[in-house]
Amino acid sequence: MLAKRLESRYHPGKRSRDWLKVKNVRHQEVLVGGWRPGKGRREMIGSLLAGVPGDRGLEYTGNVGTGFTEAMLDDLAARLRPLERESSPFDTEVPPIHARDAHWVRPELVGEVAYSERTADGMLRHPSRRGPRTDKRPEEVRRED
């Protein structure tokens, strides 16, 4: 949504306090089922593979690669190492491009993501990590509609 002062003028290529852009953002608690390595400074964790419990078990809902600070990434790496496993914890297919170099973990970490909408196949569009949910147990996570 855009909001503007009635008397304001449009200035191409410039931002103004007279014109505001407000995004409609939704939130979803997710379980971390794996991670993918990144590049450069984010070599350890580039993105998290997220899922939500559903009718078919743990349903893959997308990968989250934004919203992290270096401190968050270090903390996540320490929390994920002891949860490593050989195979995917997801009961639905993870797209090959995301599964190819994935490191799988037991889905015991709960996090919250912000997103713009869900795609027709249930994936979160433009997900961004908001932070851990240490107050939630994995069995409390539900799909938000």
Secondary structure, DSSP 8 states (H G I E B T S, - for coil): -EEE-TT----TT---TTEEE----EEEEEEEEEEE--SGGGSS-SEEEEEEEETTEEEEEEEE-SS--HHHHHHHHHHHGGGB-SS---SS---HHHHTT-EEB-S--EEEEEESEE-TTS-EES-EEEEE-TT--GGG-----
